[in-house]
Structures are given as C-alpha cells and as structure tokens.
Amino acid sequence: QELIRRSRILVIDDEKPKLIDDLRADGFSVDYDLTGDDTTKIEKSLYDLIILDFGKVGEKYGKDEGLSLLKHIKRVNPAPFILAYTSRSLPPAQAEFYRLTNGTLIKDAGIQESFSKIEDSLRQALNIERVWAAVLQLAIKNPEDKKEIEDLLLKCLKRKKFDTLKDKLSSHVGESIKDGLVGVLLEKIITLALTGGSAA
C-alpha cells in the first residue's frame, strides 16, 4: 500500500491500454498520454515510472517515434524508471529503444505478471540511490566534486539537515535549485529518507 500511495505512473501509448484501468482500480495514480508531445510534467519530475510504447508516439521529437521520445525524456529528466511497452520486434537501428529503457513490459502479458513487473519497477524507481544518481547527473558538472557531495548527502540524511545540502548543491549548479528539477528530486530524496526509503 505504501508503494501505491507514494508512486505516480505515466503511460504513453497511441492506443489506451486496459492496463490503465486495472492499475487505477488497484489504487495506483496513473496518467495517460496519447502522443508524448508535451513532456512538461516529466520535466517537473511528477512521475516515478513511465510505461512507453514505441509506435506512433514521440513523433514531435524525431522520426524514430518512441526512441526519439525516450532520448528526449532522458535529456530533460534522467530520474524516472522507464519500461518499454511493446510486443513488436524492432529493426537494429531502432532496437536501441530496448537498451535505453530500464526494462520491458510485454503488452500481452497477464495482469499478474504486469503488476509484478510494475511494482518491482516502482521499488527501483523509489530508491534513494537511483534518485541521487539523477541529481548528480543534473547538478554536478565537475566529476571531482561527486565524492564531496555524496559525503555531504550522507551527513545531511543522518542529521536531517537538508537545507545545508540544498545550499551546497546550489553553489555547484551556479543558481538556486529551489524551484528547479534538482530541487524537486532532492525533496523526493528527503521524503524517501524520512519515510524509510531504501538507500541500498
């Protein structure tokens, strides 16, 4: 129940799958997008898990449909866990779609198998280390600073002094992170830490 309460899912598919109704009936918060053209909510990190179809989505971002959209999402927000949601095989030039996602959810899989895969994916998505890796990717330009910032994170989590962490990261980013994506992800880390989110 805690996993359901904490998580938010986005399904991007040109045909609305029954899976959405099944997830909602089980209490999951699920949004649906027919095209993937507007990634504003993804850029604000509103979703923990994105279930992404390949065909007829993301055409705004390039000729490779779902692959083009996937690359765009990873550029604007590396934090969400992304599942490839398709049953079709792809030609070698587009097979990168499977390599760049975090896993595959087969469209014609049974409900029990689908739920199991989704719940496992959400556990991974709501892992402090995963969210922290996204923060480092977005905020740290100098690799030499990574160790110092990671040590600071551990100290701040232990002492629950999160403003110190935000101030230090702002100095690395070169601007206030209060209203940006890094700030949102830090809030997620803080929430996970306070509610017993995994740091392993």
SVG drawing of the C-alpha trace seen along z (x, -y; Angstrom):
<svg xmlns="http://www.w3.org/2000/svg" viewBox="-11 -31 49 45">
<polyline fill="none" stroke="black" stroke-width="0.4" points="0.0,0.0 2.9,-2.4 4.3,-1.8 0.9,-2.6 0.4,-5.7 3.9,-7.1 4.1,-6.5 2.9,-8.1 2.8,-6.4 2.6,-7.8 1.5,-5.6 2.4,-6.9 0.7,-4.8 -1.2,-5.7 -4.0,-3.3 -5.2,-3.4 -4.4,0.0 -6.8,1.7 -3.8,1.9 -4.5,-1.7 -8.0,-0.9 -6.6,2.2 -3.9,0.1 -6.3,-2.6 -8.8,0.0 -5.9,1.2 -5.3,-2.3 -2.4,-3.5 -2.2,-7.1 -1.9,-6.8 -1.9,-9.4 -2.3,-8.7 -0.8,-10.4 -1.7,-9.5 1.3,-11.1 4.0,-12.1 4.2,-15.5 4.1,-17.5 6.8,-16.5 6.3,-19.4 5.1,-17.1 8.0,-14.8 10.4,-17.7 8.9,-18.6 9.5,-15.0 5.9,-14.2 6.3,-10.6 8.3,-7.8 7.5,-5.3 6.9,-5.8 5.5,-3.0 6.4,-3.9 5.1,-2.5 7.3,-2.7 4.9,-3.2 3.1,-6.4 4.3,-8.3 7.1,-11.0 6.9,-12.0 7.4,-15.6 10.9,-14.7 12.1,-12.8 11.5,-10.1 12.2,-7.2 9.0,-7.6 9.3,-6.2 13.1,-6.1 13.2,-9.8 10.8,-10.5 12.9,-8.3 16.1,-10.1 14.3,-13.4 13.0,-12.3 16.4,-11.1 17.9,-14.5 15.3,-16.5 14.9,-14.2 17.1,-11.1 15.2,-10.2 12.1,-8.3 12.2,-4.5 11.2,-3.7 9.6,-0.5 9.4,0.3 5.8,1.2 5.6,3.1 5.2,6.5 6.8,5.7 10.3,6.5 12.3,3.5 14.9,3.3 18.5,3.0 18.6,-0.8 15.7,-1.2 16.5,1.6 18.3,-0.9 14.9,-1.7 15.1,1.5 18.7,0.9 17.9,-2.7 14.9,-1.7 15.2,-0.1 13.2,3.0 10.3,4.3 6.7,4.8 5.1,7.1 1.8,5.7 0.0,9.1 1.4,10.2 -1.2,11.3 -2.4,8.9 -0.5,10.6 2.8,10.6 2.3,6.9 1.5,5.9 4.5,7.8 6.8,6.0 5.3,2.6 5.6,3.0 9.2,4.1 10.0,1.2 8.4,-1.3 10.6,0.1 13.6,-0.5 12.3,-4.0 11.8,-5.0 15.3,-4.1 17.3,-6.9 20.5,-5.9 18.7,-6.0 17.2,-9.4 20.5,-10.7 22.3,-9.5 19.9,-11.7 20.6,-14.7 24.4,-14.2 23.9,-13.8 21.9,-17.1 23.8,-19.1 27.4,-18.1 29.5,-19.3 32.9,-18.5 33.3,-14.8 35.8,-15.6 33.0,-17.2 30.9,-14.0 32.6,-12.4 32.4,-15.5 28.7,-16.0 27.9,-12.3 29.6,-12.5 27.5,-15.6 24.3,-13.8 25.1,-11.0 25.8,-13.5 22.7,-15.5 20.5,-12.4 21.9,-11.2 21.4,-14.6 18.3,-15.6 19.9,-18.9 18.6,-19.2 19.0,-22.9 22.7,-22.5 22.6,-20.0 20.4,-22.3 22.7,-25.3 25.8,-23.3 24.3,-21.9 23.1,-25.4 26.7,-26.6 27.7,-23.7 24.8,-24.3 25.5,-28.1 21.9,-29.0 19.2,-28.4 17.7,-24.9 14.6,-25.8 12.2,-25.7 14.1,-23.6 14.2,-19.9 17.2,-19.2 15.2,-20.8 12.2,-18.5 14.4,-15.4 16.1,-16.5 12.6,-16.8 11.9,-13.3 15.1,-12.0 14.2,-13.8 10.7,-12.2 12.1,-8.8 14.7,-9.2 12.0,-10.3 9.6,-7.5 12.2,-4.8 13.0,-4.7 15.8,-2.4 19.3,-3.7 20.7,-0.4"/>
</svg>
